Amino acid sequence: MAALQPVGSLPGIGGDQVMGRVSLIAMLAALAGIFWVLESGGDNHSAAARGSEAPAPGEVTAGDERDLPVTVTTQSVATTPTLGQIQVTGSQLSVSASFEAQSKTLNQASGRELRDALETFWLACSQQGNCSEHLAVLKEALSAERYALLADYLVRKDAWQQILGELDLAQNPEIAERVEIVKTQARMVWGAEADELFADEFALYDFKLESRALADSSPEAFIDSYLQLVDRWQSHSDALAIESNTGLYEQAVALIPAHYTALQRQEVTAQLAQLYLSESEQVAIAQRRQEVAQQTQQVRDYQSELSQLKQELADQRATTYASMPEVQWQSYSQQQIADFRQAFFAP
């Protein structure tokens, strides 16, 4: 791990660091990869029964064991509104938000909003070439902990990215153990502020662990159990993408246990739709499922027919065209495949 500079020290500001938001995206992408790894080794309690069921628009597909709301990672790079807009004119970058609004955000924000505020600060001051002056002013307005986080942010972020690249969570079969490893590593790098900095991700981890208990629910008790789960996590509804009825429906469908029969799953899904969706939304979801089912069947047909064509070409190569020069054969077989694709996808 890279050595941490003393609080208040300024990492060198070079061209790479000017691209702070780009590196934030990379860091969040790594975290998204960890979400996947956390799930990949656990018991697949919801994937098997999902099969070819087509998802609704925006639906968290139950067939994807990464049934975590995508919003946590995709929204993490949005510019924090409370910091105001960063206006770029030529090579000049100006921050229109007031000092009070900026310091308040840096002092009180958590999760993605806090990360955005930190990235925005370093991006703006590095463009203006006055990071030292800005830090000196903010030191009087921020708590000691938040000032330390701001001053050492770039160094700690580099150390965190390195750890993310080196973590091998596959060695730990239990998801709970994997979550604890990630949290422990984050706290080693970010200290006490880790829980604030990654509040959204940590909530997502813990919600995912608790939601696995729904796998033991009977079809009759599933909805009641889900409602109780959501009620316990209401304070984190935004981070978990369950702040809307559509989000609540999508998350519930994603958590329907794999051991339910097709009929049981259909009945529970219909009850959830009645509970959370309007009539027009239910119609739209049904139409979308039909479209995806048709697309899925088309892909299967394509793969089946392409496989059959390749087998026929292999037979021809061994018999009729056994003496054909290799270059000529490659041209012939590739043309046959190209003609097939064009004919298959023709309107």
C-alpha positions as CSV (number, residue, x, y, z in Angstrom):
1,M,0.0,0.0,0.0
2,A,1.2,3.5,-0.8
3,A,2.4,5.5,2.2
4,L,-0.1,8.0,3.3
5,Q,1.0,11.6,3.4
6,P,0.5,13.6,6.6
7,V,-2.9,15.4,6.9
8,G,-2.8,18.6,4.9
9,S,0.0,17.4,2.6
10,L,-0.7,17.9,-1.1
11,P,-0.1,15.1,-3.6
12,G,1.4,16.3,-6.8
13,I,-1.2,17.5,-9.3
14,G,-0.4,16.2,-12.7
15,G,-2.4,15.6,-15.9
16,D,-3.6,12.2,-14.6
17,Q,-5.0,13.6,-11.5
18,V,-6.8,16.3,-13.4
19,M,-8.9,13.4,-14.7
20,G,-10.2,12.7,-11.2
21,R,-13.7,11.8,-12.3
22,V,-12.4,9.3,-14.8
23,S,-10.4,7.6,-12.0
24,L,-13.5,7.7,-9.8
25,I,-15.4,5.7,-12.5
26,A,-12.6,3.2,-12.5
27,M,-12.8,2.8,-8.8
28,L,-16.6,2.4,-8.9
29,A,-16.2,-0.1,-11.7
30,A,-13.9,-2.1,-9.5
31,L,-16.4,-2.0,-6.7
32,A,-19.1,-3.2,-9.1
33,G,-16.9,-6.1,-9.9
34,I,-16.6,-6.9,-6.2
35,F,-20.5,-6.9,-6.0
36,W,-20.4,-9.6,-8.6
37,V,-17.6,-11.6,-6.9
38,L,-19.4,-11.4,-3.6
39,E,-22.3,-13.2,-5.2
40,S,-20.6,-15.6,-7.5
41,G,-19.5,-18.1,-4.9
42,G,-22.6,-18.1,-2.7
43,D,-25.6,-20.5,-3.0
44,N,-27.5,-19.6,-6.0
45,H,-30.9,-19.3,-4.3
46,S,-32.6,-17.4,-7.1
47,A,-31.1,-18.1,-10.4
48,A,-32.2,-21.6,-11.4
49,A,-35.9,-20.9,-11.6
50,R,-35.6,-17.8,-13.7
51,G,-34.5,-19.5,-16.9
52,S,-35.9,-17.8,-19.9
53,E,-38.3,-15.5,-18.1
54,A,-38.0,-12.1,-19.8
55,P,-37.4,-9.1,-17.5
56,A,-39.5,-6.0,-17.6
57,P,-38.0,-2.7,-18.6
58,G,-35.4,-1.8,-16.0
59,E,-36.2,-5.0,-14.1
60,V,-33.4,-6.6,-12.0
61,T,-33.3,-9.9,-13.7
62,A,-33.5,-12.8,-11.3
63,G,-31.5,-15.0,-13.6
64,D,-28.5,-12.7,-13.0
65,E,-27.1,-13.6,-9.6
66,R,-25.9,-10.0,-9.4
67,D,-29.4,-9.0,-8.3
68,L,-28.1,-5.8,-6.8
69,P,-29.6,-2.5,-7.8
70,V,-27.5,-1.0,-10.5
71,T,-28.2,2.5,-9.4
72,V,-25.6,2.4,-6.7
73,T,-22.8,2.2,-9.1
74,T,-24.2,4.0,-12.2
75,Q,-25.3,7.1,-10.2
76,S,-22.1,7.3,-8.2
77,V,-20.4,9.4,-10.8
78,A,-23.1,12.0,-11.1
79,T,-22.1,15.6,-10.3
80,T,-23.3,16.6,-6.8
81,P,-25.9,19.3,-7.3
82,T,-25.2,20.9,-4.0
83,L,-21.8,21.9,-5.1
84,G,-23.2,23.8,-8.1
85,Q,-22.3,23.5,-11.7
86,I,-18.7,23.4,-12.8
87,Q,-18.6,25.7,-15.8
88,V,-15.7,25.2,-18.3
89,T,-14.9,28.1,-20.7
90,G,-11.7,27.4,-22.6
91,S,-9.2,26.2,-20.1
92,Q,-10.8,28.1,-17.2
93,L,-12.9,26.2,-14.6
94,S,-15.0,28.1,-12.1
95,V,-17.1,26.8,-9.3
96,S,-20.3,28.7,-8.9
97,A,-21.4,27.2,-5.6
98,S,-20.9,29.2,-2.5
99,F,-18.2,28.4,0.1
100,E,-20.9,27.6,2.6
101,A,-22.6,25.1,0.4
102,Q,-19.4,23.4,-0.4
103,S,-18.2,23.1,3.1
104,K,-21.6,21.9,4.3
105,T,-21.6,19.1,1.7
106,L,-18.0,18.0,2.6
107,N,-18.9,18.0,6.3
108,Q,-22.3,16.3,6.2
109,A,-22.6,14.2,3.0
110,S,-22.1,10.5,2.8
111,G,-21.9,7.8,0.2
112,R,-21.9,8.8,-3.4
113,E,-22.6,12.4,-2.6
114,L,-19.5,12.6,-0.5
115,R,-17.3,11.0,-3.1
116,D,-18.6,13.3,-5.7
117,A,-17.9,16.3,-3.5
118,L,-14.3,15.1,-3.0
119,E,-13.7,14.5,-6.7
120,T,-15.3,17.8,-7.6
121,F,-13.0,19.7,-5.2
122,W,-9.8,18.2,-6.6
123,L,-10.9,18.5,-10.2
124,A,-11.8,22.1,-9.8
125,C,-8.8,23.3,-7.7
126,S,-6.3,21.3,-9.9
127,Q,-7.6,23.1,-13.0
128,Q,-7.3,26.4,-11.2
129,G,-3.9,25.6,-9.7
130,N,-5.0,26.8,-6.2
131,C,-5.5,23.6,-4.2
132,S,-3.3,24.8,-1.4
133,E,-5.3,28.0,-0.9
134,H,-8.6,26.1,-1.1
135,L,-7.5,23.6,1.5
136,A,-6.3,26.3,3.8
137,V,-9.7,28.0,3.7
138,L,-11.7,24.7,4.1
139,K,-9.5,23.6,7.0
140,E,-11.3,26.2,9.2
141,A,-14.7,25.1,8.1
142,L,-14.4,21.3,8.1
143,S,-14.2,18.9,11.0
144,A,-10.8,17.4,11.6
145,E,-11.9,14.0,10.2
146,R,-13.4,15.4,7.0
147,Y,-10.4,17.7,6.4
148,A,-8.1,14.7,6.8
149,L,-10.3,12.8,4.3
150,L,-10.2,15.7,1.8
151,A,-6.5,16.5,2.1
152,D,-5.4,12.9,1.7
153,Y,-8.1,11.8,-0.7
154,L,-6.0,11.3,-3.8
155,V,-3.3,9.3,-2.0
156,R,-5.9,7.1,-0.2
157,K,-7.9,6.6,-3.4
158,D,-4.7,5.3,-5.2
159,A,-4.1,2.9,-2.3
160,W,-7.7,1.7,-2.4
161,Q,-7.6,1.1,-6.1
162,Q,-4.5,-1.0,-5.7
163,I,-6.2,-3.1,-3.0
164,L,-9.3,-3.6,-5.1
165,G,-7.1,-4.9,-7.9
166,E,-5.4,-7.4,-5.6
167,L,-8.4,-8.7,-3.6
168,D,-9.0,-12.4,-4.3
169,L,-12.4,-13.0,-2.7
170,A,-12.9,-16.3,-4.5
171,Q,-10.9,-18.0,-1.8
172,N,-13.7,-17.3,0.7
173,P,-16.8,-19.4,-0.1
174,E,-19.1,-17.6,2.4
175,I,-20.6,-14.3,1.1
176,A,-20.7,-12.9,4.7
177,E,-16.9,-13.4,4.9
178,R,-16.3,-11.7,1.6
179,V,-18.4,-8.7,2.7
180,E,-16.4,-8.5,5.9
181,I,-13.1,-8.6,4.0
182,V,-14.1,-5.7,1.8
183,K,-15.2,-3.7,4.7
184,T,-12.1,-4.4,6.7
185,Q,-9.8,-3.4,3.8
186,A,-11.8,-0.2,3.2
187,R,-11.4,0.8,6.9
188,M,-7.7,0.1,6.7
189,V,-7.3,2.6,3.9
190,W,-10.0,5.1,4.7
191,G,-10.1,4.8,8.5
192,A,-13.2,5.7,10.4
193,E,-14.6,7.6,7.3
194,A,-14.9,4.4,5.3
195,D,-18.4,3.8,6.6
196,E,-19.4,7.3,5.5
197,L,-17.6,7.2,2.2
198,F,-19.1,3.8,1.2
199,A,-22.4,4.1,3.0
200,D,-24.3,3.2,-0.1
201,E,-22.2,0.1,-0.9
202,F,-22.1,-1.1,2.7
203,A,-25.9,-0.8,2.9
204,L,-26.2,-2.7,-0.3
205,Y,-23.9,-5.5,1.0
206,D,-25.9,-5.9,4.2
207,F,-29.2,-5.7,2.5
208,K,-28.1,-8.5,0.1
209,L,-27.1,-10.7,3.0
210,E,-30.3,-10.2,4.9
211,S,-32.5,-10.7,1.8
212,R,-31.1,-14.2,1.4
213,A,-33.3,-15.3,4.2
214,L,-36.3,-14.9,1.8
215,A,-35.1,-18.1,0.1
216,D,-36.6,-20.0,3.1
217,S,-40.0,-18.3,2.7
218,S,-43.0,-20.2,1.4
219,P,-44.9,-18.8,-1.6
220,E,-47.7,-17.8,0.8
221,A,-45.4,-15.9,3.1
222,F,-43.0,-14.4,0.6
223,I,-44.7,-11.1,0.1
224,D,-45.2,-10.5,3.9
225,S,-41.5,-11.4,4.5
226,Y,-40.5,-9.0,1.7
227,L,-42.6,-6.2,3.1
228,Q,-40.9,-6.6,6.5
229,L,-37.5,-6.6,4.9
230,V,-38.2,-3.4,3.0
231,D,-39.6,-1.7,6.1
232,R,-36.4,-2.4,8.0
233,W,-34.3,-0.9,5.2
234,Q,-36.5,2.1,4.4
235,S,-33.9,4.6,5.5
236,H,-31.6,3.3,2.7
237,S,-34.3,3.1,0.0
238,D,-32.5,5.4,-2.4
239,A,-29.2,3.5,-2.2
240,L,-31.1,0.2,-2.7
241,A,-33.3,1.4,-5.5
242,I,-36.4,0.7,-3.6
243,E,-37.7,4.3,-3.2
244,S,-40.4,3.8,-5.9
245,N,-43.1,1.2,-6.4
246,T,-41.3,0.1,-9.6
247,G,-38.1,-0.4,-7.7
248,L,-39.9,-2.3,-5.0
249,Y,-41.5,-4.6,-7.6
250,E,-38.2,-5.2,-9.5
251,Q,-36.3,-6.0,-6.3
252,A,-39.0,-8.4,-5.1
253,V,-39.1,-10.3,-8.4
254,A,-35.4,-10.6,-8.3
255,L,-35.6,-12.2,-4.8
256,I,-38.2,-14.9,-5.6
257,P,-36.6,-18.2,-4.5
258,A,-35.4,-20.6,-7.1
259,H,-37.1,-23.6,-5.6
260,Y,-40.6,-22.2,-6.4
261,T,-42.4,-24.0,-9.2
262,A,-43.2,-22.1,-12.3
263,L,-46.8,-21.8,-11.2
264,Q,-45.9,-20.5,-7.8
265,R,-43.5,-18.0,-9.3
266,Q,-46.1,-16.8,-11.7
267,E,-48.6,-16.3,-8.9
268,V,-46.2,-14.4,-6.6
269,T,-45.2,-12.2,-9.5
270,A,-48.8,-11.4,-10.3
271,Q,-49.5,-10.5,-6.7
272,L,-46.4,-8.2,-6.6
273,A,-47.6,-6.5,-9.8
274,Q,-51.0,-6.0,-8.2
275,L,-49.4,-4.5,-5.1
276,Y,-46.9,-2.2,-6.8
277,L,-47.8,-1.5,-10.4
278,S,-50.5,0.4,-12.2
279,E,-52.5,-1.3,-14.9
280,S,-50.6,0.4,-17.7
281,E,-47.3,-0.6,-16.1
282,Q,-48.4,-4.2,-15.9
283,V,-49.4,-4.2,-19.6
284,A,-46.0,-2.7,-20.5
285,I,-44.2,-5.3,-18.5
286,A,-46.2,-8.1,-20.1
287,Q,-45.4,-6.8,-23.6
288,R,-41.7,-6.4,-22.8
289,R,-41.6,-10.0,-21.5
290,Q,-43.1,-11.2,-24.7
291,E,-40.6,-9.2,-26.8
292,V,-37.6,-10.5,-24.9
293,A,-39.0,-14.1,-25.1
294,Q,-39.2,-13.7,-28.9
295,Q,-35.6,-12.3,-29.0
296,T,-34.4,-15.1,-26.8
297,Q,-36.0,-17.7,-29.1
298,Q,-34.5,-16.0,-32.2
299,V,-31.0,-16.2,-30.6
300,R,-31.5,-19.9,-29.9
301,D,-32.7,-20.6,-33.4
302,Y,-29.7,-18.7,-34.8
303,Q,-27.2,-20.6,-32.7
304,S,-28.8,-23.9,-33.6
305,E,-28.9,-23.3,-37.3
306,L,-25.4,-21.9,-37.3
307,S,-24.1,-24.9,-35.5
308,Q,-25.9,-27.1,-38.0
309,L,-24.3,-25.2,-40.9
310,K,-20.8,-25.5,-39.4
311,Q,-21.3,-29.3,-39.1
312,E,-22.4,-29.5,-42.7
313,L,-19.3,-27.5,-43.8
314,A,-17.1,-29.8,-41.7
315,D,-18.6,-32.8,-43.5
316,Q,-18.1,-31.2,-46.9
317,R,-14.5,-30.5,-46.0
318,A,-13.9,-34.1,-45.2
319,T,-15.6,-35.4,-48.4
320,T,-16.6,-33.2,-51.4
321,Y,-14.0,-30.5,-50.8
322,A,-11.2,-32.6,-49.2
323,S,-8.7,-31.7,-52.0
324,M,-9.6,-27.9,-52.0
325,P,-6.6,-25.7,-51.0
326,E,-6.9,-24.3,-47.5
327,V,-7.0,-20.7,-48.6
328,Q,-9.8,-21.4,-51.0
329,W,-11.7,-23.5,-48.4
330,Q,-11.5,-20.7,-45.8
331,S,-12.9,-18.2,-48.3
332,Y,-15.7,-20.6,-49.3
333,S,-16.7,-21.5,-45.8
334,Q,-16.6,-17.9,-44.5
335,Q,-18.8,-16.9,-47.4
336,Q,-21.3,-19.7,-46.6
337,I,-21.5,-18.4,-43.0
338,A,-21.9,-14.8,-44.1
339,D,-24.7,-15.7,-46.5
340,F,-26.4,-17.6,-43.8
341,R,-26.3,-14.6,-41.4
342,Q,-27.5,-12.2,-44.0
343,A,-30.5,-14.5,-44.8
344,F,-31.3,-15.2,-41.2
345,F,-31.5,-11.6,-40.2
346,A,-33.1,-10.4,-43.4
347,P,-36.4,-8.4,-42.7
